[in-house]
Amino acid sequence: LTTSGGKKMGKTEEGAVWLATDRTSPYDFYQYWRNTHDLDVERFLAIFTFLPMEEVRRLGALKDREINEAKKILAMEATKLAHGEAEALKAKQAAEALFSGAGEAAGIPTVEVEARLLVAGVNIAELLVVTGITVSKGEGRRLIQGGGIYINEKRIDSPDALITDSHLQDGKIAIRKGKKQFTYLRPV
């Protein structure tokens, strides 16, 4: 499968979407489809949902801001097929909570780490690898230098930054990679 831009879907590890929840959480799966390029929406609705073709064509004809409704339907339907309705609803509610700023986002992936790691302090690039947000410290450093890593919605400017238990808010640390990939870090 290719996108409207001619690129193969899932060609790279970072661009891949997995059905297994240990590789792609239901929330990230939902967000993958929610971030579909406008030109791909109708085709992906036809391929990855069981919606009637009349509805697919109607949604595919939407333009500008209205196309976002079609993307939400694509994300919900594809996530429902892969992970079930309950997980799809949690992912949708988590996304709505995050992007509207309206409270706790229960469907956000949560990674547990040993509390002693945060008490001692851990380098941000190392923490990104430990949590699975990046595959290497080098990738983490590049993201940080590019302004793409946030802790509790504050951009991290230095790849040498230490993350400690002082960063905990309500018992967790919110990590954001880029604009839309969120992970909670919870000490145990």
BATOR-993316 format. One record per atom (N, C-alpha, C): residue number from 1; chain; atom name; x, y, z. Coordinates in pm, 1 decimal, m for minus. Atoms other than C-alpha are relative to their C-alpha. Last residue first. Layout:
% BATOR-993316
FIKE   zase   lodren   vogu          u          v          w
FIKE    NUM        A     CA          X          Y          Z
...
This chain:
% BATOR-993316
FIKE   zase   lodren   vogu          u          v          w
FIKE    188        A      N       56.0      108.6      m82.9
FIKE    188        A     CA      674.2      208.7     4085.2
FIKE    188        A      C      103.9      m44.4      101.1
FIKE    187        A      N      m95.0       77.1      m81.3
FIKE    187        A     CA      733.9      538.2     3904.2
FIKE    187        A      C      m71.6     m107.1       82.1
FIKE    186        A      N       46.0       13.8     m138.0
FIKE    186        A     CA      486.0      642.8     3633.1
FIKE    186        A      C      101.8      m82.3       78.5
FIKE    185        A      N     m102.4       74.1      m72.4
FIKE    185        A     CA      586.3      780.5     3293.3
FIKE    185        A      C      m43.6       m3.3      146.0
FIKE    184        A      N      m15.2      m31.6     m141.4
FIKE    184        A     CA      298.0      889.7     3073.1
FIKE    184        A      C      107.9      m90.1       58.2
FIKE    183        A      N      m23.8      115.0      m86.8
FIKE    183        A     CA      336.4      881.1     2696.8
FIKE    183        A      C        6.8       52.2      142.8
FIKE    182        A      N       m7.3      m18.5     m144.2
FIKE    182        A     CA      212.2     1122.0     2431.1
FIKE    182        A      C       25.4     m132.2       70.4
FIKE    181        A      N      m28.0      129.7      m61.9
FIKE    181        A     CA      268.8     1133.9     2055.7
FIKE    181        A      C       26.7       20.1      148.5
FIKE    180        A      N      115.2       81.1      m36.2
FIKE    180        A     CA       89.4     1432.0     1901.6
FIKE    180        A      C       27.1     m134.2       64.9
FIKE    179        A      N      125.1      m68.8      m30.8
FIKE    179        A     CA      304.3     1733.5     1830.4
FIKE    179        A      C     m104.1      m89.7       64.5
FIKE    178        A      N       65.2      m68.5      111.4
FIKE    178        A     CA      650.4     1587.9     1847.2
FIKE    178        A      C     m128.4       66.0       44.3
FIKE    177        A      N      m93.6        5.6      112.0
FIKE    177        A     CA      731.9     1347.5     2127.5
FIKE    177        A      C      m71.7       62.6     m119.1
FIKE    176        A      N       57.2      m17.3      133.8
FIKE    176        A     CA      543.6     1434.1     2445.0
FIKE    176        A      C      112.1       m0.2     m101.8
FIKE    175        A      N     m103.9      m17.7      101.5
FIKE    175        A     CA      632.6     1302.4     2788.0
FIKE    175        A      C      m69.6       12.3     m135.0
FIKE    174        A      N       52.5        4.8      137.0
FIKE    174        A     CA      391.6     1346.6     3078.8
FIKE    174        A      C      113.8       30.1      m97.0
FIKE    173        A      N      m66.2      m98.8       85.2
FIKE    173        A     CA      546.8     1260.3     3415.1
FIKE    173        A      C      m57.1      m17.7     m140.1
FIKE    172        A      N      m50.4       43.8      130.1
FIKE    172        A     CA      337.3     1081.0     3675.4
FIKE    172        A      C       71.0      115.0      m70.3
FIKE    171        A      N      m54.0      134.6       m0.1
FIKE    171        A     CA      224.5     1086.8     4037.5
FIKE    171        A      C       52.5      m50.4     m133.0
FIKE    170        A      N      107.2       96.5      m26.4
FIKE    170        A     CA       m1.9     1390.7     4007.4
FIKE    170        A      C       48.9     m143.7      m14.9
FIKE    169        A      N      122.2      m77.6      m18.1
FIKE    169        A     CA      287.3     1585.2     3857.2
FIKE    169        A      C     m114.1     m100.1       12.2
FIKE    168        A      N      128.6       68.5      m16.6
FIKE    168        A     CA      632.2     1429.1     3887.6
FIKE    168        A      C     m112.6      100.0       20.7
FIKE    167        A      N       83.5      m22.4      118.2
FIKE    167        A     CA      918.5     1643.3     3754.1
FIKE    167        A      C     m137.9      m65.5       12.2
FIKE    166        A      N       54.3     m136.0      m11.4
FIKE    166        A     CA     1081.6     1664.0     4099.8
FIKE    166        A      C      m89.1       34.4     m120.1
FIKE    165        A      N      132.5        7.2      m60.8
FIKE    165        A     CA     1117.0     1284.4     4077.5
FIKE    165        A      C      m60.7      138.7       21.7
FIKE    164        A      N        1.6       52.1     m137.1
FIKE    164        A     CA     1405.2     1345.9     3841.9
FIKE    164        A      C     m143.1       m7.6       51.1
FIKE    163        A      N      139.9        9.9      m40.6
FIKE    163        A     CA     1472.0     1403.8     3472.3
FIKE    163        A      C       m1.4      m69.6      135.4
FIKE    162        A      N       30.6      109.7      m91.1
FIKE    162        A     CA     1824.3     1520.7     3402.0
FIKE    162        A      C     m147.1        6.4       37.4
FIKE    161        A      N       93.7      m27.7     m109.3
FIKE    161        A     CA     1888.1     1737.1     3095.5
FIKE    161        A      C      m23.5     m125.9       82.9
FIKE    160        A      N      m63.8       37.0     m126.0
FIKE    160        A     CA     2197.6     1645.3     2889.9
FIKE    160        A      C      m92.0       21.6      120.1
FIKE    159        A      N       m3.5      145.8       m6.3
FIKE    159        A     CA     2008.7     1642.1     2558.2
FIKE    159        A      C       67.2      m51.1      127.3
FIKE    158        A      N     m133.7       59.2       m9.8
FIKE    158        A     CA     1934.7     2008.5     2631.8
FIKE    158        A      C       m7.6     m152.3        4.2
FIKE    157        A      N      m94.9      m62.5       92.0
FIKE    157        A     CA     1634.4     2211.2     2519.1
FIKE    157        A      C      136.6      m66.2       m0.9
FIKE    156        A      N     m133.6       32.9      m49.1
FIKE    156        A     CA     1349.7     2010.6     2669.5
FIKE    156        A      C       99.6       51.2     m102.7
FIKE    155        A      N      m97.4       52.3       95.4
FIKE    155        A     CA     1021.2     2179.2     2583.9
FIKE    155        A      C      134.2      m23.3       67.6
FIKE    154        A      N     m112.4      m94.5        7.6
FIKE    154        A     CA      779.5     2218.0     2872.4
FIKE    154        A      C      105.8      m61.4      m90.1
FIKE    153        A      N       28.3     m109.8       93.2
FIKE    153        A     CA      443.8     2040.5     2824.2
FIKE    153        A      C      105.5      110.9       m0.1
FIKE    152        A      N      108.7      m77.6      m60.9
FIKE    152        A     CA      497.6     1812.5     3126.9
FIKE    152        A      C      m26.0      129.2      m77.2
FIKE    151        A      N       31.2       62.4     m127.9
FIKE    151        A     CA      825.3     1701.2     2968.8
FIKE    151        A      C     m102.1       90.1       67.8
FIKE    150        A      N       57.3      m82.7     m106.3
FIKE    150        A     CA      848.4     1793.5     2601.9
FIKE    150        A      C      m22.5      m85.9      123.6
FIKE    149        A      N       30.1       74.8     m122.4
FIKE    149        A     CA     1060.7     1650.2     2321.7
FIKE    149        A      C      m44.7       97.1      108.6
FIKE    148        A      N      112.8       91.3       10.5
FIKE    148        A     CA     1062.0     1778.1     1961.5
FIKE    148        A      C      m33.2      m81.9      122.5
FIKE    147        A      N      114.1      m56.1      m73.9
FIKE    147        A     CA     1274.7     2091.8     1981.1
FIKE    147        A      C     m121.1      m91.0        3.5
FIKE    146        A      N       98.0      m54.3       93.8
FIKE    146        A     CA     1513.1     1980.7     1705.4
FIKE    146        A      C     m123.4       56.1       68.7
FIKE    145        A      N      m63.5     m113.4       67.4
FIKE    145        A     CA     1797.6     1939.2     1954.3
FIKE    145        A      C      m93.5       65.2     m100.8
FIKE    144        A      N      m13.9     m108.6      m97.9
FIKE    144        A     CA     1567.4     1720.9     2163.9
FIKE    144        A      C       59.7      123.3      m66.3
FIKE    143        A      N      133.8      m54.0      m25.4
FIKE    143        A     CA     1468.7     1506.3     1865.7
FIKE    143        A      C        5.6      118.7       95.6
FIKE    142        A      N       42.5      m74.5      120.4
FIKE    142        A     CA     1831.9     1465.7     1762.3
FIKE    142        A      C     m138.3       61.5       18.9
FIKE    141        A      N      m75.2     m126.6        4.2
FIKE    141        A     CA     1932.4     1371.5     2117.5
FIKE    141        A      C      m41.9       84.8     m120.1
FIKE    140        A      N       50.7      m88.4     m104.6
FIKE    140        A     CA     1655.4     1110.9     2135.7
FIKE    140        A      C       69.1      134.8       m1.4
FIKE    139        A      N      129.6      m48.2       48.6
FIKE    139        A     CA     1753.9      957.5     1801.5
FIKE    139        A      C      m59.3       98.3      100.6
FIKE    138        A      N      m26.2      m92.6      110.8
FIKE    138        A     CA     2112.1      937.9     1925.5
FIKE    138        A      C     m128.3       57.1      m56.8
FIKE    137        A      N      m31.2     m129.8      m60.9
FIKE    137        A     CA     1999.4      782.3     2254.2
FIKE    137        A      C       24.5      104.1     m108.1
FIKE    136        A      N     m140.3      m21.7      m36.5
FIKE    136        A     CA     1841.7      502.3     2052.5
FIKE    136        A      C       16.5      136.3       66.5
FIKE    135        A      N      m72.3      127.1        3.8
FIKE    135        A     CA     1506.6      340.7     1976.0
FIKE    135        A      C      146.3       15.4       38.7
FIKE    134        A      N      m97.5        2.4      109.2
FIKE    134        A     CA     1298.0      636.3     2086.1
FIKE    134        A      C       73.0     m133.3        4.9
FIKE    133        A      N       40.8     m113.9       82.6
FIKE    133        A     CA      977.7      651.7     2290.6
FIKE    133        A      C       94.8       15.7     m118.1
FIKE    132        A      N       38.5       44.7      133.6
FIKE    132        A     CA     1047.5      302.2     2421.8
FIKE    132        A      C      m45.4      111.6      m92.1
FIKE    131        A      N      145.5       m1.8       13.4
FIKE    131        A     CA     1040.5      414.8     2785.1
FIKE    131        A      C      m48.1      m46.7     m136.7
FIKE    130        A      N       57.3       88.3     m102.2
FIKE    130        A     CA     1401.9      313.0     2847.3
FIKE    130        A      C     m151.7      m10.0      m15.4
FIKE    129        A      N      m24.3      137.7       44.2
FIKE    129        A     CA     1508.1      477.5     2517.9
FIKE    129        A      C      m66.2      m98.5       96.0
FIKE    128        A      N       79.1       20.1      121.4
FIKE    128        A     CA     1347.5      812.9     2602.3
FIKE    128        A      C       16.5     m141.8      m53.6
FIKE    127        A      N      138.3       23.2      m40.2
FIKE    127        A     CA     1490.9      788.5     2953.6
FIKE    127        A      C      m89.0      m26.3     m121.7
FIKE    126        A      N        6.7      137.4      m49.4
FIKE    126        A     CA     1842.7      754.9     2812.4
FIKE    126        A      C     m143.1      m36.4       37.9
FIKE    125        A      N      m18.3       85.6      118.1
FIKE    125        A     CA     1801.0     1073.7     2607.3
FIKE    125        A      C       m8.2     m147.8       39.1
FIKE    124        A      N      120.9        1.6       82.5
FIKE    124        A     CA     1653.4     1250.7     2912.4
FIKE    124        A      C       14.0      m92.6     m120.9
FIKE    123        A      N      m19.2      m82.2      119.0
FIKE    123        A     CA     1944.6     1158.7     3140.8
FIKE    123        A      C     m121.2      m15.7      m91.5
FIKE    122        A      N      m37.1       74.1      120.0
FIKE    122        A     CA     1814.7      999.4     3459.4
FIKE    122        A      C        9.3       97.1     m117.5
FIKE    121        A      N       m3.0      m86.0      118.7
FIKE    121        A     CA     1793.9     1135.9     3811.2
FIKE    121        A      C       49.5      m79.0     m119.7
FIKE    120        A      N     m140.1      m27.1       35.7
FIKE    120        A     CA     1882.7      944.5     4126.7
FIKE    120        A      C       10.1      100.4     m114.8
FIKE    119        A      N      m60.5      m59.8     m119.5
FIKE    119        A     CA     1526.8      968.4     4259.9
FIKE    119        A      C      144.6       38.2      m30.6
FIKE    118        A      N       33.4     m142.7       m3.7
FIKE    118        A     CA     1393.4      912.0     3908.0
FIKE    118        A      C       59.7       69.2      121.7
FIKE    117        A      N      m55.2      m60.7      120.9
FIKE    117        A     CA     1571.1      577.7     3863.4
FIKE    117        A      C      m24.1      151.2        0.9
FIKE    116        A      N     m139.4      m37.3      m29.9
FIKE    116        A     CA     1492.4      485.4     4224.2
FIKE    116        A      C       67.5       66.0     m119.8
FIKE    115        A      N       m3.8     m132.6      m62.0
FIKE    115        A     CA     1121.0      495.0     4135.5
FIKE    115        A      C      143.4       46.1       25.3
FIKE    114        A      N      m34.3        8.3     m141.7
FIKE    114        A     CA     1162.1      197.2     3902.9
FIKE    114        A      C       16.9      140.5       55.7
FIKE    113        A      N     m144.2       12.2      m23.1
FIKE    113        A     CA      991.0      269.3     3575.2
FIKE    113        A      C       24.0       m8.4      150.2
FIKE    112        A      N      m42.2       m0.8     m139.8
FIKE    112        A     CA      632.7      220.1     3459.2
FIKE    112        A      C      150.9      m18.6        7.3
FIKE    111        A      N     m117.5       84.3      m21.1
FIKE    111        A     CA      531.1      321.7     3108.5
FIKE    111        A      C       39.8       12.4      146.6
FIKE    110        A      N      m72.3      m28.2     m124.2
FIKE    110        A     CA      182.1      455.5     3048.7
FIKE    110        A      C      113.0     m101.0       15.1
FIKE    109        A      N      m90.6      105.3      m46.6
FIKE    109        A     CA       22.7      473.2     2703.6
FIKE    109        A      C       76.3       44.4      124.8
FIKE    108        A      N     m138.3      m28.8       37.9
FIKE    108        A     CA     m250.5      739.5     2690.0
FIKE    108        A      C       89.9     m112.9       50.7
FIKE    107        A      N      m48.8       95.4       98.8
FIKE    107        A     CA     m601.2      592.8     2710.0
FIKE    107        A      C      143.9       21.2      m42.2
FIKE    106        A      N      m20.1      134.7      m52.1
FIKE    106        A     CA     m695.8      761.4     3037.3
FIKE    106        A      C       60.0      m97.2     m100.5
FIKE    105        A      N        9.3       79.7      121.5
FIKE    105        A     CA     m647.8     1118.9     2917.1
FIKE    105        A      C       33.7     m144.2       34.9
FIKE    104        A      N      m83.5      119.8        7.5
FIKE    104        A     CA     m715.7     1324.0     3224.9
FIKE    104        A      C      m27.0      m79.3     m127.0
FIKE    103        A      N      m14.0      104.7      m99.0
FIKE    103        A     CA     m872.8     1665.5     3188.1
FIKE    103        A      C       87.0     m117.7      m36.6
FIKE    102        A      N      108.4       25.6      m94.0
FIKE    102        A     CA    m1008.0     1890.4     2917.9
FIKE    102        A      C       23.8     m124.7       83.4
FIKE    101        A      N      m48.7      m43.1     m130.6
FIKE    101        A     CA     m706.7     2036.6     2740.1
FIKE    101        A      C      m99.3      m28.6      110.0
FIKE    100        A      N       88.8     m107.2      m43.6
FIKE    100        A     CA     m899.4     2004.8     2413.3
FIKE    100        A      C       47.7       57.6      132.6
FIKE     99        A      N       m3.0     m110.7       94.3
FIKE     99        A     CA     m617.2     1815.8     2245.5
FIKE     99        A      C      m99.1      110.4       33.0
FIKE     98        A      N     m131.1      m62.5       19.2
FIKE     98        A     CA     m542.9     1587.8     2535.3
FIKE     98        A      C       m8.3      125.9      m83.7
FIKE     97        A      N      m41.1      m62.1     m125.9
FIKE     97        A     CA     m900.5     1514.6     2639.4
FIKE     97        A      C      132.6       72.8      m16.1
FIKE     96        A      N       83.4     m118.5      m21.6
FIKE     96        A     CA    m1012.1     1454.8     2279.9
FIKE     96        A      C       40.5       72.8      127.4
FIKE     95        A      N      m40.1     m101.9       97.8
FIKE     95        A     CA     m719.5     1221.9     2217.2
FIKE     95        A      C      m79.7      127.9       20.6
FIKE     94        A      N     m132.6      m47.8      m39.6
FIKE     94        A     CA     m787.8     1029.1     2537.6
FIKE     94        A      C       45.9      110.8      m93.5
FIKE     93        A      N       17.6      m88.8     m115.3
FIKE     93        A     CA    m1158.0     1005.9     2455.0
FIKE     93        A      C      133.1       56.5       47.2
FIKE     92        A      N       67.0     m121.9       47.5
FIKE     92        A     CA    m1081.4      864.5     2109.5
FIKE     92        A      C      m14.7      100.7      114.4
FIKE     91        A      N      m97.9      m74.1       80.3
FIKE     91        A     CA     m832.2      614.0     2250.9
FIKE     91        A      C      m58.8      132.1      m48.1
FIKE     90        A      N     m100.5      m55.6      m91.7
FIKE     90        A     CA    m1075.2      503.9     2521.9
FIKE     90        A      C      101.9       84.4      m75.9
FIKE     89        A      N       61.8     m111.7      m73.0
FIKE     89        A     CA    m1353.5      467.7     2263.2
FIKE     89        A      C       98.5       63.9       96.9
FIKE     88        A      N       14.7     m110.6       95.9
FIKE     88        A     CA    m1129.9      256.8     2038.9
FIKE     88        A      C      m60.7      122.0       68.6
FIKE     87        A      N     m132.0      m63.1       15.2
FIKE     87        A     CA    m1028.1       40.9     2335.2
FIKE     87        A      C       m6.2      118.2      m96.5
FIKE     86        A      N      m37.1      m62.2     m127.9
FIKE     86        A     CA    m1394.3      m28.8     2421.4
FIKE     86        A      C      134.6       71.7      m10.8
FIKE     85        A      N       68.2     m127.3      m20.8
FIKE     85        A     CA    m1493.6      m86.1     2056.8
FIKE     85        A      C       42.6       70.5      128.6
FIKE     84        A      N      130.0        8.3      m64.6
FIKE     84        A     CA    m1238.4     m353.8     1985.5
FIKE     84        A      C      m56.0      137.5       32.0
FIKE     83        A      N      m13.4       10.7     m145.8
FIKE     83        A     CA     m864.5     m339.5     1915.5
FIKE     83        A      C     m131.9      m11.6       75.0
FIKE     82        A      N     m125.4       58.7      m47.5
FIKE     82        A     CA     m813.2     m384.4     1540.5
FIKE     82        A      C        0.0      m30.3      149.4
FIKE     81        A      N      m26.5      129.3       64.5
FIKE     81        A     CA    m1165.4     m332.2     1406.9
FIKE     81        A      C      122.4      m69.2       59.6
FIKE     80        A      N      103.4       92.9      m45.7
FIKE     80        A     CA    m1248.7      m57.6     1659.2
FIKE     80        A      C       23.8     m139.7      m59.3
FIKE     79        A      N      m40.1       41.4     m134.8
FIKE     79        A     CA     m918.5      114.3     1584.4
FIKE     79        A      C      m99.8     m100.1       57.0
FIKE     78        A      N     m118.2       86.1       13.8
FIKE     78        A     CA     m999.5      121.8     1210.8
FIKE     78        A      C       44.3      m52.5      137.0
FIKE     77        A      N       37.8      126.4       64.0
FIKE     77        A     CA    m1352.1      253.7     1275.4
FIKE     77        A      C      118.8      m95.9      m11.0
FIKE     76        A      N       87.7       76.4      m88.5
FIKE     76        A     CA    m1246.5      519.8     1525.3
FIKE     76        A      C      m30.9     m137.5      m59.7
FIKE     75        A      N      m77.3       42.2     m117.1
FIKE     75        A     CA     m951.8      646.7     1321.3
FIKE     75        A      C      m83.5      m89.5       91.1
FIKE     74        A      N      m99.1       98.5       44.5
FIKE     74        A     CA    m1154.0      656.3      998.5
FIKE     74        A      C       76.8      m55.4      119.7
FIKE     73        A      N       76.4      121.9       27.3
FIKE     73        A     CA    m1441.9      833.9     1176.5
FIKE     73        A      C       94.0     m111.3      m45.7
FIKE     72        A      N       40.0       54.4     m130.3
FIKE     72        A     CA    m1202.2     1089.9     1323.7
FIKE     72        A      C      m76.8     m130.8      m18.2
FIKE     71        A      N     m119.7       60.9      m59.7
FIKE     71        A     CA    m1045.8     1139.7      980.0
FIKE     71        A      C      m32.2      m61.2      136.2
FIKE     70        A      N      m23.4      126.4       70.7
FIKE     70        A     CA    m1389.7     1197.7      825.2
FIKE     70        A      C      121.1      m72.3       59.1
FIKE     69        A      N      104.7       90.9      m47.4
FIKE     69        A     CA    m1462.6     1461.2     1090.3
FIKE     69        A      C       16.4     m136.7      m64.9
FIKE     68        A      N      m40.9       51.6     m131.0
FIKE     68        A     CA    m1126.5     1621.6     1013.3
FIKE     68        A      C     m104.4      m94.0       58.8
FIKE     67        A      N      m68.5      127.9       22.7
FIKE     67        A     CA    m1232.2     1650.1      647.8
FIKE     67        A      C       47.1      m60.7      132.2
FIKE     66        A      N       96.2      110.2       m8.1
FIKE     66        A     CA    m1478.7     1920.3      758.6
FIKE     66        A      C       66.3     m136.5      m17.2
FIKE     65        A      N       13.0       45.5     m139.5
FIKE     65        A     CA    m1192.2     2159.8      828.1
FIKE     65        A      C      m94.7     m118.3       14.5
FIKE     64        A      N      m47.2      m94.1     m101.4
FIKE     64        A     CA    m1100.6     2187.3      458.2
FIKE     64        A      C      m17.5      m56.8      140.5
FIKE     63        A      N     m118.9      m83.2       24.4
FIKE     63        A     CA    m1298.1     1951.1      236.6
FIKE     63        A      C       31.9       85.2      122.8
FIKE     62        A      N      m11.8     m113.0      m92.1
FIKE     62        A     CA    m1547.8     1665.5      262.2
FIKE     62        A      C      131.3       73.3      m24.2
FIKE     61        A      N       25.3     m125.8       70.9
FIKE     61        A     CA    m1585.5     1452.0      m51.1
FIKE     61        A      C       12.6      122.0       90.6
FIKE     60        A      N     m114.7      m33.1       83.7
FIKE     60        A     CA    m1422.1     1150.1      111.3
FIKE     60        A      C      m15.2      131.4      m73.4
FIKE     59        A      N     m107.2      m46.6      m88.4
FIKE     59        A     CA    m1689.3     1146.1      381.5
FIKE     59        A      C      122.6       42.9      m80.1
FIKE     58        A      N       45.3     m125.2      m62.3
FIKE     58        A     CA    m1967.4     1124.8      123.7
FIKE     58        A      C      110.6       58.7       87.6
FIKE     57        A      N       m8.0     m106.8      101.3
FIKE     57        A     CA    m1774.2      865.5      m80.5
FIKE     57        A      C      m42.6      135.5       57.9
FIKE     56        A      N     m142.0      m22.5       28.6
FIKE     56        A     CA    m1718.4      646.9      226.9
FIKE     56        A      C       15.4      114.8      m99.5
FIKE     55        A      N      m50.5      m80.4     m111.6
FIKE     55        A     CA    m2084.9      686.5      325.6
FIKE     55        A      C      148.3       33.3      m20.3
FIKE     54        A      N       66.2     m130.3       12.3
FIKE     54        A     CA    m2198.5      561.9      m16.9
FIKE     54        A      C       49.9       95.5      109.0
FIKE     53        A      N      m74.7      m81.5       96.5
FIKE     53        A     CA    m1938.9      285.8        4.9
FIKE     53        A      C      m63.3      137.2      m20.6
FIKE     52        A      N       57.3       10.6      134.7
FIKE     52        A     CA    m2103.2      149.7      320.2
FIKE     52        A      C       72.4       96.1      m94.9
FIKE     51        A      N      104.4      m98.3       28.0
FIKE     51        A     CA    m1860.8      154.7      614.7
FIKE     51        A      C      m55.6      m22.3     m140.3
FIKE     50        A      N      114.0       69.4       60.0
FIKE     50        A     CA    m1671.1     m168.7      678.2
FIKE     50        A      C     m114.9       97.2      m25.6
FIKE     49        A      N      123.8       m1.7      m78.5
FIKE     49        A     CA    m1342.6        9.5      741.2
FIKE     49        A      C     m105.7      m82.8      m72.3
FIKE     48        A      N      m19.6       38.1     m139.8
FIKE     48        A     CA     m976.7      m20.1      634.2
FIKE     48        A      C     m124.2       10.4       88.3
FIKE     47        A      N      m82.9      118.7      m23.2
FIKE     47        A     CA     m992.3      m24.3      254.0
FIKE     47        A      C       m7.2      m49.3      144.5
FIKE     46        A      N       47.2      112.1       81.9
FIKE     46        A     CA    m1279.0      212.2      171.6
FIKE     46        A      C       75.3     m128.9       32.7
FIKE     45        A      N      132.7       36.2      m50.8
FIKE     45        A     CA    m1201.2      449.4      459.7
FIKE     45        A      C      m53.2     m122.1      m75.3
FIKE     44        A      N      m22.1       76.5     m122.6
FIKE     44        A     CA     m835.7      437.4      350.8
FIKE     44        A      C     m132.6      m38.5       66.4
FIKE     43        A      N      m54.3      131.9       35.1
FIKE     43        A     CA     m927.5      539.8       m4.6
FIKE     43        A      C       19.5      m85.7      124.8
FIKE     42        A      N      104.8       80.1       64.7
FIKE     42        A     CA    m1149.9      824.2      116.5
FIKE     42        A      C       49.2     m141.6      m31.3
FIKE     41        A      N      112.0       34.0      m87.7
FIKE     41        A     CA     m895.4      958.1      365.8
FIKE     41        A      C     m102.0      m90.9      m68.0
FIKE     40        A      N        8.4      144.6      m21.9
FIKE     40        A     CA     m580.8      941.5      151.8
FIKE     40        A      C     m126.7      m43.1       72.4
FIKE     39        A      N       18.7       68.0      128.5
FIKE     39        A     CA     m593.5     1292.7       m0.4
FIKE     39        A      C      m14.5     m151.8       14.2
FIKE     38        A      N      133.4      m24.6       55.7
FIKE     38        A     CA     m647.6     1450.7      341.7
FIKE     38        A      C      m26.8      m80.7     m127.0
FIKE     37        A      N        0.9     m113.2       93.2
FIKE     37        A     CA     m328.7     1292.9      479.9
FIKE     37        A      C     m139.1       10.8      m62.6
FIKE     36        A      N       m4.0       34.3      142.2
FIKE     36        A     CA     m400.5     1052.8      766.4
FIKE     36        A      C       m3.3      126.7      m85.2
FIKE     35        A      N      m94.2      m89.5       67.4
FIKE     35        A     CA     m331.5     1195.4     1112.5
FIKE     35        A      C       19.0      m33.1     m147.7
FIKE     34        A      N       51.0     m136.9      m15.2
FIKE     34        A     CA     m640.9     1038.1     1271.1
FIKE     34        A      C       87.5       99.1      m76.2
FIKE     33        A      N      107.0      m18.3       98.9
FIKE     33        A     CA     m530.2      700.3     1135.1
FIKE     33        A      C      m55.9      141.5        5.3
FIKE     32        A      N      m56.8       27.0      132.3
FIKE     32        A     CA     m199.1      710.6     1320.8
FIKE     32        A      C     m105.8       26.9     m107.3
FIKE     31        A      N      m63.8     m123.1       47.8
FIKE     31        A     CA     m368.4      874.3     1620.5
FIKE     31        A      C       61.3      m17.5     m139.2
FIKE     30        A      N      105.5      m97.0       31.1
FIKE     30        A     CA     m599.1      572.6     1666.0
FIKE     30        A      C       61.7      125.8      m60.5
FIKE     29        A      N       65.3       55.2      118.4
FIKE     29        A     CA     m302.1      333.8     1649.5
FIKE     29        A      C     m108.6       96.6      m47.5
FIKE     28        A      N      m87.6      m34.5      112.6
FIKE     28        A     CA     m114.8      556.4     1895.6
FIKE     28        A      C      m56.5      m51.6     m131.9
FIKE     27        A      N        0.2     m145.7       16.8
FIKE     27        A     CA     m410.3      532.3     2138.0
FIKE     27        A      C       85.8       41.0     m119.6
FIKE     26        A      N      124.3      m38.9       66.5
FIKE     26        A     CA     m453.2      156.7     2079.9
FIKE     26        A      C       m9.1      151.9      m21.1
FIKE     25        A      N      113.5       m3.0      m92.8
FIKE     25        A     CA      m83.8      120.0     2170.5
FIKE     25        A      C     m127.6       33.7      m77.2
FIKE     24        A      N       74.7     m124.3       22.8
FIKE     24        A     CA      158.7       26.6     1892.4
FIKE     24        A      C     m121.3       m3.1       91.9
FIKE     23        A      N      m76.0      m74.9      100.5
FIKE     23        A     CA      430.0     m238.4     1948.3
FIKE     23        A      C      m63.8      136.4      m28.9
FIKE     22        A      N     m132.4      m24.8      m57.4
FIKE     22        A     CA      305.3     m402.1     2271.3
FIKE     22        A      C       88.9       77.2      m97.4
FIKE     21        A      N        2.0     m113.9      m92.0
FIKE     21        A     CA      m50.2     m351.4     2144.7
FIKE     21        A      C      134.1       25.0       67.1
FIKE     20        A      N      m35.1       44.6     m135.0
FIKE     20        A     CA       10.7     m579.6     1846.9
FIKE     20        A      C       11.1      120.4       93.1
FIKE     19        A      N      122.9       45.3      m63.8
FIKE     19        A     CA     m169.0     m446.2     1538.5
FIKE     19        A      C       25.4      m41.7      144.3
FIKE     18        A      N        8.7      142.4      m29.3
FIKE     18        A     CA      135.3     m246.5     1434.5
FIKE     18        A      C     m135.0      m32.6       61.4
FIKE     17        A      N      107.6       16.1      m97.1
FIKE     17        A     CA      174.5       89.5     1263.5
FIKE     17        A      C      m20.9     m150.6       15.7
FIKE     16        A      N       79.4      122.3       m1.0
FIKE     16        A     CA      502.9      160.1     1091.7
FIKE     16        A      C     m108.7        6.7      106.1
FIKE     15        A      N      124.1      m20.6       73.0
FIKE     15        A     CA      630.0      511.7     1028.5
FIKE     15        A      C      m92.9     m119.4        3.5
FIKE     14        A      N       70.9     m113.7      m58.1
FIKE     14        A     CA      898.3      499.3     1298.0
FIKE     14        A      C     m135.0       20.9      m67.2
FIKE     13        A      N       45.7       36.5     m134.3
FIKE     13        A     CA     1006.9      148.7     1197.1
FIKE     13        A      C      m82.8      112.3       60.7
FIKE     12        A      N     m102.0      m11.4     m104.1
FIKE     12        A     CA     1027.9      259.8      833.9
FIKE     12        A      C      m60.4      m39.6      134.0
FIKE     11        A      N     m130.5       33.3       57.8
FIKE     11        A     CA      827.2      150.7      528.6
FIKE     11        A      C      111.3        6.9      104.8
FIKE     10        A      N      m75.5       81.1      m93.4
FIKE     10        A     CA      500.3      144.6      722.8
FIKE     10        A      C      137.6      m39.7      m49.1
FIKE      9        A      N       42.7      m10.2     m139.2
FIKE      9        A     CA      294.4      266.9      430.4
FIKE      9        A      C       86.1      m92.0       85.2
FIKE      8        A      N       55.5      122.9      m54.0
FIKE      8        A     CA      492.4      284.3      107.9
FIKE      8        A      C      m38.4       21.7      145.6
FIKE      7        A      N      m85.2       70.1      m96.7
FIKE      7        A     CA      539.0      638.1      m16.3
FIKE      7        A      C      m70.1     m125.6       50.2
FIKE      6        A      N      m77.3      105.5       63.1
FIKE      6        A     CA      366.7      753.6     m336.9
FIKE      6        A      C       90.8      m77.1       94.2
FIKE      5        A      N     m131.2      m52.3       37.6
FIKE      5        A     CA      248.6     1087.4     m196.5
FIKE      5        A      C       90.4     m105.0      m63.3
FIKE      4        A      N       21.7      m85.2      117.2
FIKE      4        A     CA     m112.7      965.4     m196.8
FIKE      4        A      C      130.5       60.1      m49.5
FIKE      3        A      N       75.9     m120.2      m31.2
FIKE      3        A     CA        5.0      693.5       39.4
FIKE      3        A      C      m20.5       79.2     m128.1
FIKE      2        A      N      m72.5     m126.8        3.1
FIKE      2        A     CA      114.2      350.3      m74.4
FIKE      2        A      C      m93.3      113.3       38.9
FIKE      1        A      N       83.2     m119.2        0.0
FIKE      1        A     CA        0.0        0.0        0.0
FIKE      1        A      C       87.0      124.7        0.0
